Amino acid sequence: LLTDPPKEDQPSTETKPDNSGWSMLGSVASSLLPFAFSDERLKEDIDEVGALHDGTPVFSYRMIGDPIGRKQIGLMAQDIKKRRPDAVLTLPDEMGTMMVHYGRATELSRSMAI
């Protein structure tokens, strides 16, 4: 079945399948969205700089391999796993890389601050 192409002032209603893999990657990424890479094995130049209201330590660090070498502040998955295991996602990679759901990991501390 052949159809005329849409006129310039009419948008096409034809949808093409996304075979690039980007849509699948987007689905995976959105399922991991609340999580952040927080595994101490991915970090260097680590210094404890404080703690949350509930005593969870907070660190400054640089991500290994970051070409800019930015200093960042955050939590360590290994600490969070002891305190709030449901806030840690362990990836099925060779290293068992851990990610932290910051909302869950900081829930108690946030409730104490109110």
MDTraj code that builds the backbone (N, CA, C; nanometers):
import mdtraj as md
import numpy as np

residues = "LEU LEU THR ASP PRO PRO LYS GLU ASP GLN PRO SER THR GLU THR LYS PRO ASP ASN SER GLY TRP SER MET LEU GLY SER VAL ALA SER SER LEU LEU PRO PHE ALA PHE SER ASP GLU ARG LEU LYS GLU ASP ILE ASP GLU VAL GLY ALA LEU HIS ASP GLY THR PRO VAL PHE SER TYR ARG MET ILE GLY ASP PRO ILE GLY ARG LYS GLN ILE GLY LEU MET ALA GLN ASP ILE LYS LYS ARG ARG PRO ASP ALA VAL LEU THR LEU PRO ASP GLU MET GLY THR MET MET VAL HIS TYR GLY ARG ALA THR GLU LEU SER ARG SER MET ALA ILE".split()
xyz = np.array([
    [0.0849, -0.1168, 0.0000],
    [0.0000, 0.0000, 0.0000],
    [0.0895, 0.1231, 0.0000],
    [0.0736, 0.2061, -0.0987],
    [0.1513, 0.3287, -0.1089],
    [0.0652, 0.4458, -0.0665],
    [0.1252, 0.5378, 0.0047],
    [0.0524, 0.6589, 0.0430],
    [0.1353, 0.7780, 0.0012],
    [0.0666, 0.8881, -0.0158],
    [0.1361, 1.0113, -0.0493],
    [0.2137, 1.0592, 0.0730],
    [0.3321, 1.1160, 0.0524],
    [0.4059, 1.1710, 0.1664],
    [0.3267, 1.2868, 0.2266],
    [0.3433, 1.3154, 0.3556],
    [0.2700, 1.4266, 0.4166],
    [0.3112, 1.5578, 0.3521],
    [0.2151, 1.6480, 0.3434],
    [0.2456, 1.7813, 0.2923],
    [0.3305, 1.8532, 0.3948],
    [0.4000, 1.9579, 0.3516],
    [0.4922, 2.0289, 0.4392],
    [0.4286, 2.0761, 0.5686],
    [0.3029, 2.1183, 0.5639],
    [0.2389, 2.1714, 0.6829],
    [0.1687, 2.0633, 0.7653],
    [0.1794, 1.9361, 0.7250],
    [0.1180, 1.8269, 0.7999],
    [0.2269, 1.7333, 0.8530],
    [0.2278, 1.7115, 0.9835],
    [0.3291, 1.6200, 1.0382],
    [0.2979, 1.4764, 0.9986],
    [0.4004, 1.3978, 0.9863],
    [0.3835, 1.2572, 0.9538],
    [0.3305, 1.1835, 1.0760],
    [0.2378, 1.0923, 1.0535],
    [0.1854, 1.0106, 1.1635],
    [0.2507, 0.8729, 1.1634],
    [0.3408, 0.8514, 1.0706],
    [0.4088, 0.7228, 1.0604],
    [0.5089, 0.7097, 1.1741],
    [0.5082, 0.5953, 1.2394],
    [0.6079, 0.5691, 1.3425],
    [0.6999, 0.4594, 1.2939],
    [0.8254, 0.4781, 1.3199],
    [0.9259, 0.3803, 1.2787],
    [0.9802, 0.3132, 1.4029],
    [1.0061, 0.1855, 1.3954],
    [1.0621, 0.1186, 1.5129],
    [1.2015, 0.1707, 1.5440],
    [1.2324, 0.1781, 1.6736],
    [1.3650, 0.2222, 1.7159],
    [1.4516, 0.0984, 1.7318],
    [1.5310, 0.0696, 1.6308],
    [1.6161, -0.0485, 1.6337],
    [1.7586, -0.0160, 1.6743],
    [1.7821, 0.1058, 1.7205],
    [1.9180, 0.1478, 1.7509],
    [1.9688, 0.0938, 1.8842],
    [1.8804, 0.0442, 1.9681],
    [1.9223, 0.0003, 2.1009],
    [1.9110, 0.1103, 2.2039],
    [1.8950, 0.2353, 2.1604],
    [1.8855, 0.3472, 2.2530],
    [1.7596, 0.3390, 2.3381],
    [1.6490, 0.2912, 2.2794],
    [1.5265, 0.2834, 2.3585],
    [1.5419, 0.1803, 2.4693],
    [1.6082, 0.0685, 2.4407],
    [1.6304, -0.0319, 2.5444],
    [1.7253, 0.0228, 2.6507],
    [1.8294, 0.0920, 2.6089],
    [1.9226, 0.1524, 2.7025],
    [1.8501, 0.2528, 2.7904],
    [1.7605, 0.3305, 2.7316],
    [1.6824, 0.4276, 2.8080],
    [1.5955, 0.3604, 2.9115],
    [1.5374, 0.2457, 2.8773],
    [1.4545, 0.1716, 2.9726],
    [1.5381, 0.1222, 3.0898],
    [1.6540, 0.0697, 3.0612],
    [1.7423, 0.0220, 3.1684],
    [1.7863, 0.1395, 3.2543],
    [1.8269, 0.2486, 3.1909],
    [1.8745, 0.3656, 3.2655],
    [1.7650, 0.4229, 3.3539],
    [1.6422, 0.4289, 3.3044],
    [1.5351, 0.4865, 3.3854],
    [1.5025, 0.3983, 3.5049],
    [1.5243, 0.2670, 3.4936],
    [1.4999, 0.1802, 3.6090],
    [1.6087, 0.1975, 3.7148],
    [1.7257, 0.2456, 3.6765],
    [1.8360, 0.2693, 3.7699],
    [1.8428, 0.4147, 3.8153],
    [1.7557, 0.4988, 3.7606],
    [1.7629, 0.6429, 3.7829],
    [1.7775, 0.6849, 3.9289],
    [1.7029, 0.6259, 4.0224],
    [1.7192, 0.6732, 4.1600],
    [1.8522, 0.6317, 4.2229],
    [1.9272, 0.5477, 4.1568],
    [2.0519, 0.4958, 4.2119],
    [2.1720, 0.5720, 4.1569],
    [2.2768, 0.5814, 4.2384],
    [2.4014, 0.6461, 4.1962],
    [2.5176, 0.5528, 4.2283],
    [2.6178, 0.5518, 4.1421],
    [2.7369, 0.4720, 4.1687],
    [2.8022, 0.5255, 4.2957],
    [2.8084, 0.4435, 4.3976],
    [2.8622, 0.4863, 4.5269],
    [2.9584, 0.3850, 4.5859],
    [3.0024, 0.2918, 4.5064],
    [3.0931, 0.1872, 4.5516],
    [3.2300, 0.2482, 4.5801],
    [3.2827, 0.2243, 4.7007],
    [3.4126, 0.2833, 4.7364],
    [3.5254, 0.2329, 4.6471],
    [3.5062, 0.1185, 4.5812],
    [3.6092, 0.0654, 4.4911],
    [3.6199, 0.1448, 4.3622],
    [3.5240, 0.2338, 4.3379],
    [3.5266, 0.3197, 4.2190],
    [3.5819, 0.4580, 4.2497],
    [3.6233, 0.4779, 4.3748],
    [3.6623, 0.6115, 4.4213],
    [3.8062, 0.6120, 4.4712],
    [3.8644, 0.7311, 4.4695],
    [3.9992, 0.7501, 4.5228],
    [4.0054, 0.8847, 4.5929],
    [4.1150, 0.9116, 4.6606],
    [4.1325, 1.0374, 4.7333],
    [4.0142, 1.0590, 4.8279],
    [3.9814, 0.9555, 4.9052],
    [3.8627, 0.9532, 4.9911],
    [3.8958, 1.0112, 5.1289],
    [3.8130, 1.1070, 5.1732],
    [3.8262, 1.1659, 5.3065],
    [3.6884, 1.1776, 5.3694],
    [3.6759, 1.1374, 5.4947],
    [3.5493, 1.1576, 5.5659],
    [3.5394, 1.3056, 5.6006],
    [3.4276, 1.3679, 5.5640],
    [3.4121, 1.5122, 5.5846],
    [3.2994, 1.5480, 5.6797],
    [3.2245, 1.4498, 5.7257],
    [3.1141, 1.4784, 5.8172],
    [3.0214, 1.3598, 5.8262],
    [2.9002, 1.3878, 5.8740],
    [2.8006, 1.2822, 5.8887],
    [2.6613, 1.3418, 5.8749],
    [2.5678, 1.2569, 5.8364],
    [2.4271, 1.2965, 5.8329],
    [2.3728, 1.2977, 5.9757],
    [2.2514, 1.3450, 5.9957],
    [2.1912, 1.3519, 6.1295],
    [2.1862, 1.2161, 6.1993],
    [2.1768, 1.1084, 6.1231],
    [2.1682, 0.9745, 6.1828],
    [2.3054, 0.9099, 6.2015],
    [2.4113, 0.9831, 6.1734],
    [2.5464, 0.9320, 6.1934],
    [2.6104, 0.8694, 6.0703],
    [2.5377, 0.8599, 5.9606],
    [2.5945, 0.8038, 5.8376],
    [2.7096, 0.8919, 5.7904],
    [2.8282, 0.8354, 5.7730],
    [2.9416, 0.9177, 5.7311],
    [2.9267, 0.9695, 5.5880],
    [2.9773, 1.0896, 5.5670],
    [2.9777, 1.1548, 5.4363],
    [3.1239, 1.1759, 5.3976],
    [3.1533, 1.1503, 5.2712],
    [3.2917, 1.1541, 5.2238],
    [3.3092, 1.2486, 5.1057],
    [3.4291, 1.3022, 5.0932],
    [3.4693, 1.3674, 4.9682],
    [3.5572, 1.2654, 4.8965],
    [3.5551, 1.2694, 4.7657],
    [3.6288, 1.1703, 4.6865],
    [3.6375, 1.2159, 4.5415],
    [3.7174, 1.1452, 4.4654],
    [3.7243, 1.1595, 4.3200],
    [3.6930, 1.0226, 4.2606],
    [3.6138, 1.0213, 4.1538],
    [3.5837, 0.8954, 4.0857],
    [3.7075, 0.8545, 4.0055],
    [3.7472, 0.7306, 4.0186],
    [3.8616, 0.6803, 3.9429],
    [3.8293, 0.6905, 3.7937],
    [3.9195, 0.7473, 3.7183],
    [3.9001, 0.7604, 3.5742],
    [3.8279, 0.8861, 3.5302],
    [3.7851, 0.9706, 3.6246],
    [3.7186, 1.0958, 3.5873],
    [3.8236, 1.1864, 3.5219],
    [3.8084, 1.2175, 3.3931],
    [3.9107, 1.2960, 3.3244],
    [3.9287, 1.4362, 3.3817],
    [3.8281, 1.4890, 3.4472],
    [3.8382, 1.6225, 3.5061],
    [3.8910, 1.6139, 3.6493],
    [3.8728, 1.4998, 3.7132],
    [3.9200, 1.4819, 3.8505],
    [3.8413, 1.5634, 3.9514],
    [3.7111, 1.5793, 3.9272],
    [3.6256, 1.6585, 4.0168],
    [3.6207, 1.5983, 4.1563],
    [3.6245, 1.6821, 4.2558],
    [3.6023, 1.6409, 4.3942],
    [3.4513, 1.6370, 4.4146],
    [3.4013, 1.5264, 4.4672],
    [3.2586, 1.5103, 4.4907],
    [3.2357, 1.4773, 4.6373],
    [3.1115, 1.4890, 4.6803],
    [3.0745, 1.4553, 4.8174],
    [2.9589, 1.3577, 4.8119],
    [2.9658, 1.2527, 4.8931],
    [2.8575, 1.1570, 4.8938],
    [2.8787, 1.0453, 4.9945],
    [2.8013, 0.9398, 4.9767],
    [2.8008, 0.8254, 5.0662],
    [2.8780, 0.7100, 5.0041],
    [2.9136, 0.6123, 5.0854],
    [2.9796, 0.4910, 5.0377],
    [2.8805, 0.3758, 5.0476],
    [2.8655, 0.3043, 4.9394],
    [2.7703, 0.1936, 4.9351],
    [2.7982, 0.0913, 5.0447],
    [2.9237, 0.0675, 5.0734],
    [2.9587, -0.0327, 5.1740],
    [2.9038, 0.0072, 5.3119],
    [2.9059, 0.1375, 5.3460],
    [2.8482, 0.1848, 5.4724],
    [2.6961, 0.1717, 5.4706],
    [2.6371, 0.2104, 5.3615],
    [2.4907, 0.2089, 5.3513],
    [2.4383, 0.0659, 5.3566],
    [2.5099, -0.0275, 5.2973],
    [2.4656, -0.1672, 5.2972],
    [2.4514, -0.2210, 5.4400],
    [2.5366, -0.1752, 5.5314],
    [2.5286, -0.2177, 5.6719],
    [2.4072, -0.1554, 5.7422],
    [2.3755, -0.0313, 5.7061],
    [2.2709, 0.0437, 5.7743],
    [2.1322, 0.0258, 5.7117],
    [2.1308, 0.0196, 5.5797],
    [2.0038, 0.0173, 5.5067],
    [2.0216, -0.0664, 5.3795],
    [2.0269, -0.1997, 5.3914],
    [2.0556, -0.2854, 5.2765],
    [1.9599, -0.2675, 5.1589],
    [1.8348, -0.2273, 5.1872],
    [1.7388, -0.2083, 5.0781],
    [1.7697, -0.0843, 4.9940],
    [1.8646, -0.0032, 5.0391],
    [1.9041, 0.1163, 4.9646],
    [2.0238, 0.0900, 4.8737],
    [2.0706, -0.0346, 4.8693],
    [2.1878, -0.0694, 4.7882],
    [2.1489, -0.1695, 4.6810],
    [2.1910, -0.1413, 4.5601],
    [2.1713, -0.2305, 4.4465],
    [2.3087, -0.2825, 4.4060],
    [2.3232, -0.4140, 4.4029],
    [2.4490, -0.4746, 4.3590],
    [2.4301, -0.5211, 4.2154],
    [2.5118, -0.4675, 4.1266],
    [2.5018, -0.5020, 3.9853],
    [2.5561, -0.6423, 3.9598],
    [2.5053, -0.7088, 3.8570],
    [2.5518, -0.8447, 3.8273],
    [2.6796, -0.8472, 3.7438],
    [2.7675, -0.7502, 3.7672],
    [2.8939, -0.7488, 3.6940],
    [2.9981, -0.8298, 3.7705],
    [3.1150, -0.8449, 3.7118],
    [3.2219, -0.9261, 3.7698],
    [3.2627, -0.8788, 3.9094],
    [3.2587, -0.7490, 3.9303],
    [3.3030, -0.6909, 4.0569],
    [3.1898, -0.6834, 4.1596],
    [3.0649, -0.6954, 4.1145],
    [2.9531, -0.6761, 4.2066],
    [2.9424, -0.5311, 4.2487],
    [2.9562, -0.4404, 4.1510],
    [2.9522, -0.2968, 4.1763],
    [2.8240, -0.2587, 4.2481],
    [2.8378, -0.1749, 4.3506],
    [2.7223, -0.1331, 4.4298],
    [2.6814, 0.0108, 4.3989],
    [2.5495, 0.0295, 4.3956],
    [2.4913, 0.1617, 4.3747],
    [2.4006, 0.1920, 4.4938],
    [2.3827, 0.3201, 4.5237],
    [2.3004, 0.3611, 4.6375],
    [2.1796, 0.4402, 4.5897],
    [2.0642, 0.4084, 4.6482],
    [1.9419, 0.4861, 4.6289],
    [1.9459, 0.5936, 4.7380],
    [1.9826, 0.7148, 4.7019],
    [2.0046, 0.8201, 4.8010],
    [1.8782, 0.8549, 4.8785],
    [1.7629, 0.8451, 4.8166],
    [1.6380, 0.8738, 4.8869],
    [1.6174, 0.7794, 5.0039],
    [1.6382, 0.6510, 4.9792],
    [1.6237, 0.5522, 5.0864],
    [1.7360, 0.5652, 5.1891],
    [1.8571, 0.5858, 5.1396],
    [1.9743, 0.5907, 5.2279],
    [1.9703, 0.7083, 5.3246],
    [1.9034, 0.8152, 5.2866],
    [1.9013, 0.9355, 5.3703],
    [1.7654, 0.9588, 5.4378],
    [1.6749, 0.8632, 5.4235],
    [1.5385, 0.8798, 5.4761],
    [1.5365, 0.9090, 5.6260],
    [1.6048, 0.8297, 5.7061],
    [1.6061, 0.8517, 5.8510],
    [1.6663, 0.9865, 5.8850],
    [1.7769, 1.0182, 5.8232],
    [1.8423, 1.1457, 5.8510],
    [1.7526, 1.2648, 5.8168],
    [1.6836, 1.2544, 5.7045],
    [1.5924, 1.3630, 5.6655],
    [1.4784, 1.3771, 5.7643],
    [1.4271, 1.2651, 5.8161],
    [1.3176, 1.2729, 5.9132],
    [1.3657, 1.3346, 6.0454],
    [1.4916, 1.3146, 6.0801],
    [1.5481, 1.3704, 6.2022],
    [1.5704, 1.5208, 6.1896],
    [1.5859, 1.5692, 6.0675],
    [1.6151, 1.7108, 6.0449],
    [1.4888, 1.7966, 6.0493],
    [1.3747, 1.7341, 6.0450],
    [1.2483, 1.8101, 6.0414],
    [1.2040, 1.8448, 6.1801],
])
top = md.Topology()
chain = top.add_chain()
for i, resn in enumerate(residues, 1):
    res = top.add_residue(resn, chain, resSeq=i)
    for name in ("N", "CA", "C"):
        top.add_atom(name, md.element.get_by_symbol(name[0]), res)
traj = md.Trajectory(xyz[None], top)
